[in-house]
Amino acid sequence: MSRARIFRGIGASPGVALGRVFILDRRSVRVRRYHVRPDQIDYEIDRLQTAINKSVEQLESIRGNFVGDGHDHQSILEAHGMMLRDHALFAEATDLIRNDLLNAEWAIRRVISRLRALFDKVSDSYFKERRGDIDFVGDRILRNLVGQVADIADIDMLDDGTVVVAHDLSPVDAALLSRQRVTAFVTEIGGKTSHTSIVARSLEVPAVVGVKGILDSAGSGDGIVVDGLDGTVMLRPSRAQLDRGRIRSDLYHQASLEMLEAKALPARTLDGYDVTVAGNIELPTEITNVLNRGGEAIGLYRTEFLFLGRSIPPGEEDHYRTYCHLFDEVGGRQVTVRTLDLGGEKIFGPMVAELEPNPALGLRAIRYCLRNPEVFEAQISGLLRAAVHGNLRIMLPMISCITEFRQALAFIDEVKEKLQRDGREFDHDVPVGIMIEVPSAVMTADILAREAAFFSIGTNDLLQYLLAIDRTNERVNYLYNPLQPAVLRTLRMITEAAANAKIPVSVCGEMAGQVTHVPIFLALGIQQLSMNAGSIPRLKRMVRELRRDECQALLLDALQCETFTEVGDMVRQFVHAKTSFTSSMLRQDSQ
């Protein structure tokens, strides 16, 4: 028997699983590329249309099998269906067939390559990882063009204890595998927001992604231990390693049960300070998962998926129907909707992209909306009309100064006046707040707080701009640490300005979902923390085990520290001393 090997990756879904390897090699389909004769153009276009239609039918059939499951792959499949139905995809490929005499496979691959390049230009790491959506849609069309089986529905029922090892998993693969007895997922590529990670968390099975070289070493039937807590994979483990894995698995399972007991309880500290624990979502279909985990509100609804993959931006009625459905699902709870946070990358719009040399600092978010009033008006009108049916807050991203905020407020007032003139029903008093994510907004937070209804701190971009670090760049991301002294001082400036103006403050970035940061947020007086659904029970339990007055004393000491290492050590020691959280339970935050 081959020797045991330990691989390291990214712990994408917590838990520890022991089982046997099942290899799923789903790397890209190989296709022929050739020029066609003019008399073959119509035939190639028909082939392409047939493949797209078949792809849509396959996705609809698969999605129909999961109605009511409430899993995140539902929304991913829905988004892929929208991309396939968008006429622009077909139109661009058709133009290549007609004008360049490309065969259908070559044409669709050219279109997918161009769209993938657009996603590479997106500055936001979350949407950069959505590039996989484009790849999976293109792969499905190509497989239907060449007659290869597009799905794994015909796989025999897997044995208990099966660990799927793959280069990557499409959302369809993951959705179908969710009906099998899969114990864990391991993939060679991906990050915490890749499809494998999202689906694994929704299924509550351990996953480790970004495990380079695993396919070259693993064989079907090999024993394996997958540790989603610290991101390690033990291939062909020894008896001692198996025993240690079982112990860690049992401890995590017991801790998870204890976490879930807290989901229905309020997030209230031992000395009576209440925090609203909310969820971040992209599509209304994700609400069920948030509510099932104890989420009390939707603290961030990203509206970008309404725009991505479309030839033209969504109209007012598209927005209105989407938000009404959102309010139907959320049952009267507060919903904070962020207006469009893309722009210069031109993910939607004309098929010829206008790429900016540095989109992170370019025409994006509120800047794009103010420059493109027809796009902004459609969204604001839809929001104001839908607000009659729910508890809405509108959040404007990337506000950099009071002038920009006033321009946005004036625009919203103009939309209200137009709705009033047209005799249309809408909510006149929807609170409008600011996403604090630009250093200039931090420095003028006292001015902005006089006119904003609320602040929401977007820690992902704020830390990137504040620390001058691209957290997706492996050469510098070691400096991306939320407990940097500069970050603590920045958060204090924001919360003090809000407190003086008597407006609420929430945190909706990735930092909000990490339990080790809870003492800092409590000390600062944050009223709402918004995160992915899987983190909600852990956050609630952490809040319930702490006293705010002790957290405030911790913050005063932390603000005297000179390095993030000192701050981190101090916070971890505090959490160990004041709560029942173990080192392994906290380790997820560092992945």
C-alpha positions, 0 to 999 in steps of 0.5 A: 500500500502507498504511503500516507500523504497530507495535503493542505488546502482551504477549509471551505466547509467545516467538519471532519469526515472519514471515508473512501475516495470517489474520483470525479474527473470533470475537466474541460471537454475537448472540441474540434475547431474548424472553419465552415463553408458559407453553405454550412452557416445555417446548419451550425447556427441550428446546432448551437440553438439546439445545444442551448435549448437542451442545456436549458431543459437539462437545468430546469429538469435538475432544478425541478428535483430540488424544489423546496430544498432551500439549498444554495445550489437552487439559486446557482442553477437559477442564475445559470438558466438565466445566462443560457436564456439570455439572447446575447450569448447566442447572438454573439456566437451566431455573429462569429459563425456568420462573419468568421465562418467558425464552427459552433463549438469554436464560436461558443468557446470564443464567447465564453473566453471573452466573458471569462476575461471580463470577470478577471477584470472585476475587482471584487473577489467574490464576483471574480470567483463567479467566473466559474459560472461562465465556464460551467455554462459554456461547458454544458453547451459544448458537451451537448454540441459534441454529444457527451453526457453533460451530467452525472445523474446516471452514477449508481448510488454511492456507498456511505462514507464516499468522499468526492475528489475532483478538479472542480465541481459544477453546481449541477454536479454538486446538486446531483451529488447532494442526493447521494451519500456524499460524506465530503468534497475535495477539489483541486481548485476553488476558494471559500466562495466557489460553488463546491464551498457554497453547496458543501456548506448548505449540505453541511458536509466538510469540504477542502478546496484548492488542494493542488495535485490531489488527483495525481495521487488519489485513487478510487477506494483510497482511505481519506480524512477530510478536515474542513476545520484546518484545511487538511486532507490525509490520503491513505491515513494510518490507523493512528491518523484515522483514530485522531480524525474520528475524535475530531469528527465526534467533537465537532459534531457535538459542538455543532449540535450545541451551536444549533440550540442557540439559533432560536435564541436572541443574540444578547450578551450576559449584561443585556446588549442586543445584536441583530444577526442577519444574513447576506444573500444574492437571490431570494431562494437563499432566504430559507437557509438564513431563516433556518439558521436563526437569521433575524434579518437580511443585512445585505442583499446583493443585486448584481445577479440581476445584472450579470449575464444580460445583454441589457440591464433589468428594467423597473418591472424586473426589479419590482417583481424580484424585490416583492418576491424577496419580501414575500419570503422574508416575512416582515423582517428588515431587508437591506438592499445594496444598489448595483455594485458593478460598473466599469467592468461592463458585465452587462450591456453591449457585448463589446466591453469597455475594460478599465485599467484599474476597475477597483478605482474606476467607474463602479457602484454609485459612480456608475449609477450616477453616470447611467441614470436610466439604470439607476432609475429602474432599480430605485423605482422598483425598490420604492414601489416594492417597499410598500410590501416590506421593511426595506432599507436602501444601501448605497455602495462606495460613497466617497464624500458628502457631495456624492451622497447628496447627488444620490439622495437628490436623484432618489427624490427625483424618482419619487417625484416622478412616481408621484406624478404618475400616480403610482404607489410607493413608500415615501420614507424608505431609509437610505444609508451608506456602505462605508468602504472607502477611506475618505468616507471614514475620514468624513464619517461625522459629516456623512452621518448627519444625512445618512439613515444608517451606516453599514461597514463593508469590511472586504473593500474597506480593508483592501483600500485601507491596507492597499492589499489585494487579498486575492494576491497570494504574494501580499494577502498575508498582510490582509488582517482585520485585527490590524491596529489601523483597522481597529482605529478606523472602525472606532472612528466610524462607530463614534461618528454614528453614535454622535449622530444617533444612527445605527451601524452594521457590519456586512463584510466577511469580518462579520461572520468570524467569531473571534471578532465578535468582542471587538464589534460588541465593544464598538456598539455595532447593532447588526452583524450580517454574514453567510447563513452557516455562520449565524448559529456560531455568532449567536452563541458567541454573543450570548457568552460574552459581557459587553463591558468586558469587551469594551475593556478588551478594546481599550487594551487592543487599541494600545497594541502596535501589531496585528499579532499582538491584537490577535493574541490578546483577542484569542486569549480573551475568547478562550478565557470568557467562552466555551469556544475551543481552538478547533472551533475558532480555527475556521476563522483563520482559513 
